[in-house]
Amino acid sequence: MNASAYYYCLVGILKREMYRFLQQRSRFLSSLVRPLLWLAVFAAGFRSALGIAIIPPYETYISYEVYIAPGLIGIILLFNGMQSSLSMVYDREMGSMRVLLTSPISRAYLL
């Protein structure tokens, strides 16, 4: 197969996964609400303890929300990756993984 055929196979698999992700409302909402809830809870709880970061001679101030945002992005990616890997288990149980494995595309595209 040429590169364009692999591209169309990849686009088809990505569309199917996005459609499945948007159809599962609880999974979609939890991926949006959980980080915002963590940001609100942790920022409110730790703001007084860790919000002031004055480092002489720079006199800089970093709010806790800015400090925790990269970590929350990492947690979002981790949890969404774990939930996406569960869809592969679901595909295997329902039999659609067998159809994908018999297709002429590389197995790396299925991951």
C-alpha positions in Angstrom: 0.0 0.0 0.0 1.1 3.5 -0.7 1.3 6.4 1.8 -2.1 7.9 0.9 -3.9 4.6 1.6 -2.3 4.4 5.0 -3.3 8.0 5.6 -7.0 7.2 4.8 -6.9 4.2 7.1 -5.5 6.3 9.9 -8.1 9.1 9.3 -10.9 6.5 9.4 -9.7 5.0 12.7 -9.3 8.5 14.2 -12.8 9.5 13.1 -14.2 6.4 14.7 -12.4 7.0 18.0 -13.5 10.7 18.1 -17.1 9.7 17.3 -17.0 7.1 20.1 -15.4 9.7 22.5 -18.1 12.2 21.8 -20.9 9.7 22.1 -19.8 8.6 25.5 -21.0 11.7 27.3 -19.7 10.7 30.8 -16.2 10.1 29.5 -16.3 13.4 27.6 -17.6 15.4 30.6 -15.2 13.8 33.0 -12.3 14.8 30.8 -13.5 18.4 31.0 -14.8 18.7 34.5 -12.2 16.7 36.4 -9.2 19.0 35.7 -11.3 22.1 36.4 -12.5 20.6 39.7 -8.9 19.8 40.7 -7.7 23.2 39.8 -10.5 24.8 41.9 -9.9 22.5 44.9 -6.1 22.5 44.9 -5.8 26.2 44.0 -8.2 27.2 46.8 -6.5 24.9 49.3 -2.9 25.6 48.6 -3.1 29.3 47.5 -2.3 30.6 51.0 0.5 28.1 51.5 2.2 28.1 48.2 1.0 31.1 46.3 3.8 33.4 47.2 7.1 32.7 45.5 9.3 35.7 46.0 12.8 34.8 45.1 15.4 37.5 45.8 16.7 39.4 43.8 14.0 38.8 41.2 10.9 39.8 43.2 8.7 37.5 41.1 5.3 36.3 42.0 3.9 33.1 40.6 0.3 32.3 41.4 -0.6 28.7 42.4 -2.9 28.4 39.4 0.0 29.1 37.0 2.2 26.8 38.9 -0.1 23.8 38.9 -1.4 24.2 35.3 1.4 22.1 33.6 0.9 19.3 36.1 -2.8 19.3 35.5 -2.2 19.1 31.7 0.0 16.1 32.3 -2.7 14.5 34.4 -5.3 15.2 31.8 -3.2 13.5 29.2 -2.5 10.5 31.4 -6.2 9.9 32.3 -7.4 10.4 28.7 -4.7 7.9 27.5 -5.8 5.4 30.1 -9.4 5.8 29.0 -8.5 5.5 25.4 -6.6 2.3 26.0 -9.8 0.9 27.5 -11.5 1.3 24.2 -9.0 -1.2 22.7 -10.1 -3.7 25.3 -13.8 -3.0 24.4 -13.0 -3.5 20.7 -11.4 -6.8 21.4 -14.4 -7.9 23.5 -16.9 -6.9 20.8 -14.9 -8.4 18.0 -14.2 -5.3 16.0 -10.5 -5.5 16.8 -10.4 -8.7 14.7 -11.7 -6.8 11.7 -9.1 -4.2 12.2 -6.3 -6.7 12.6 -7.2 -8.4 9.3 -7.1 -5.1 7.4 -4.0 -4.5 5.3 -2.7 -1.6 7.4 0.3 -1.7 9.7 -0.4 -2.7 13.3 1.3 0.5 14.5 -1.7 2.5 13.2 -4.0 0.6 15.6 -2.1 1.8 18.6 
